[in-house]
Amino acid sequence: MEDVDRRILAALQEDGRLTTQELAERAGLSTSPTWRRLKALEEAGAIRRTVALLDPERVGVPECVFAHVTLMKHDRAGIESFERSVSRRPEVLECYSTTGDADYLLRVCVPDTRAYERFLQEAIFTQPVVQHVRSNFTLREVKYTTALPL
């Protein structure tokens, strides 16, 4: 990846609604080459999608919980069932298969603790493969970014 592509991507990570002209100015190019590079980056999959980042408190889901999920066994069917289940849940913003004490780390956003309990009862505890869940409620957000270091 060339430096100019990194400048385009860095600018887009900061503000995904930049016009091609604004993007060109930040990248140090004219509009047409910037548009071509942008399209090439999209086609190459470097840009997954453009979204709006919402404020969790203002939209009614202020509680952020990190759930560390440990499975009883690691057979293909159980893993696929668990992953399918959490992938369908809108309150699960991220799910990672991990090394260490837990098999998965989930980031879950909910309105309150009752909603989190409902999530556990409906989505996690109904999975026969789940052995243990350790939940950590966040006290406050210290750093949050979606920008990758380029």
Secondary structure, 3 states (H helix, E strand, C coil): CCHHHHHHHHHHHHCCCCCHHHHHHHHCCCHHHHHHHHHHHHHCCCCCCCCCCCCCCCCCCCEEEEEEEEECCCCHHHHHHHHHHHHCCCCEEEEEECCCCCCEEEEEEECCHHHHHHHHHHHHCCCCCEEEEEEEECCCCCCCCCCCCC
